[in-house]
Structures are given as C-alpha cells and as structure tokens.
Amino acid sequence: MSRYAALIYGLACYALFGVVSIWALAFLGNFLPADSAFGSSIDSPARGWWPAALAVNALLLTMFAVQHSVMARPWFKRRWTKLIPEPVERSTYVLFSCIALGLVVWLWQPIGGIVWQVNSPALRAAIYALYFAGWLTIVASSFFINHFDLFGLRQVWLYYQGLPYTHLPFATPGPYRFIRHPLYVGWLLTFWAAPTMTYSHLFFALGTTAYIFIAVIFEERDLIAHFGERYAEYRRSTPMLVPALRTNSSRTEKAVTE
Ligand SMILES: C[S@@+](CC[C@H](N)C(=O)[O-])C[C@H]1O[C@@H](n2cnc3c(N)ncnc32)[C@H](O)[C@@H]1O
C-alpha cells in the first residue's frame, strides 16, 4: 500500500469516527427526532411489538461487542495483518467500529415506557451536564493514553514518514494515576446520566455496562501479557473505576502477593 493511500485512508477513517461519534452523542442524548433519516433517539416512543424490538436491540449490541472485542485481540490482529497492511490495521479497526456503532444507532428500536423521569429543570440540566462530562472524559482520556495511536493516525503518519511503528509505553498519566479505566468511566456516564430513562435505554445501559466489565477482563489480560509485572502491579494497586475504592479481587491479589 502506498504511503499516501495509507495516510488518506487513516484520515478518512478518523473523519468517519468523528461523524459517528456526534451521531451517537445525539442518539444517546435524545437530540435526534423520532424516525428521522438518522434513526430515532434512544428514548423515542415505541414503534412496534416490544419483544421484537428487544430481540433486534440484543442482536445489535452483540454484533458491536463481538466486533469491538474480537478485532482488538492480538491473535486476531496477527491473522488480520496477513490480509491487510499493518500500518492501516488500527484505522481499519476504527472503520469497522464506526460501522458497528452506526448500525446500532441507526437500527435501534426504541420501546418507550418510563423507568424514571426527572422533571425539575435544574436537575435535568445537572444530569445533562454529567452526560456531556462523560463525553469529555472519553475524549480527554484518549489524549492521556495517546489519542492519535488509539485512532490509527499515528500508525499511518509513521508509515507515511517511512518510520517503524513503536508500541506505546506503559504509563499512568493524569486520571490513570487514580483509576485504571477513566475512558470507561466516561462511557458509563454517557449510558446512565439520563434525565429520562425508557426501557430500551435501560436495556442499552445494562447491556453496554455488562460488556464493559467483560471487555476489561480481556483488555487487562492482554495488557499484563504485554507490559508484564508493571501492569500486574498497577492492577493490584489502582482501582478499576472509582478512585480510592479497591475491588475485592485486587485486595485479595495484593494480600496474596504481600
Ligand atoms: C480504548 S483504550 C481504553 C483504555 C482504558 N481501558 C480506559 O478505560 O481508560 C484501550 C487501550 O489503551 C491502552 N492502555 C490502557 N491502559 C494503558 C496504560 N496504563 N498505559 C499504556 N497503554 C494503556 C491499551 O493499548 C489498550 O488496548
């Protein structure tokens, strides 16, 4: 693949990621009108029979989870890069993630019904502030790790310059000093900080939260395989999501090693 083609491909995938992220923000924040060309918002009124809607939604979430986790595994990348050039592997992951997330947002079947609804304008504004803080946390955390590497731009830029790819070193900058997964904290805020929570939103929030807790197991297994004892020690000493709160498993592991 020519270095120009790789760079343009990487930039195009990144631009698509920007568009799909804004679309997802509008979907989860209820800024999309019901039944628009871009689908409905997550809390829009029901369109059909709720069991069928739930089945479609479950399929969509499973499709996203499988794509997002399988394509991130080292064994998959080793096989995949026999088919596609290594410098664009991450951009291709971003592209497939955009397609998967786009399908979730576009085809999501709202089922209406109110689980909770906050009516006080001040409280609604506060919950919306938390919602946007979630998105901000996602973006900020990506910069603390390395935004351009996470989204494939660093890889195509190095290739364009004729330089070899170097893996990111283990680091605990900013919020990573206090918790291991700030980016996932951001996602959890965007799922749950909702002034109106309908049944399909609750289904989405429960499904995606469960997915995060499962994905973390695989991610940390890979991080320990890659960074060795440094990550294992970090895992023992630093809480997963809530600062200054240790999980029972990290306490037990620490006790075993002490
Ligand atoms: C999508 S990011 C999410 C990072 C983290 N789970 C979070 O919620 O903030 C996943 C990638 O970040 C990188 N990563 C996570 N923690 C790291 C650390 N402490 N140092 C270096 N890279 C890290 C790994 O390459 C991992 O595949």
The ligand as a Gaussian input file, in Angstrom:
#p B3LYP/6-31G(d) Opt

LIG

0 1
 C       -9.778000       2.073000      24.323000
 S       -8.367000       2.282000      25.338000
 C       -9.113000       2.256000      26.915000
 C       -8.138000       2.480000      27.976000
 C       -8.668000       2.178000      29.381000
 N       -9.326000       0.890000      29.408000
 C       -9.609000       3.234000      29.871000
 O      -10.797000       2.959000      30.067000
 O       -9.155000       4.382000      30.074000
 C       -7.622000       0.694000      25.291000
 C       -6.135000       0.715000      25.006000
 O       -5.451000       1.626000      25.808000
 C       -4.129000       1.157000      26.067000
 N       -3.869000       1.310000      27.517000
 C       -4.742000       1.168000      28.510000
 N       -4.159000       1.458000      29.707000
 C       -2.871000       1.788000      29.425000
 C       -1.765000       2.215000      30.224000
 N       -1.859000       2.335000      31.543000
 N       -0.597000       2.501000      29.602000
 C       -0.496000       2.387000      28.260000
 N       -1.498000       1.995000      27.454000
 C       -2.673000       1.698000      28.015000
 C       -4.046000      -0.277000      25.601000
 O       -3.329000      -0.312000      24.411000
 C       -5.490000      -0.632000      25.359000
 O       -5.626000      -1.529000      24.296000

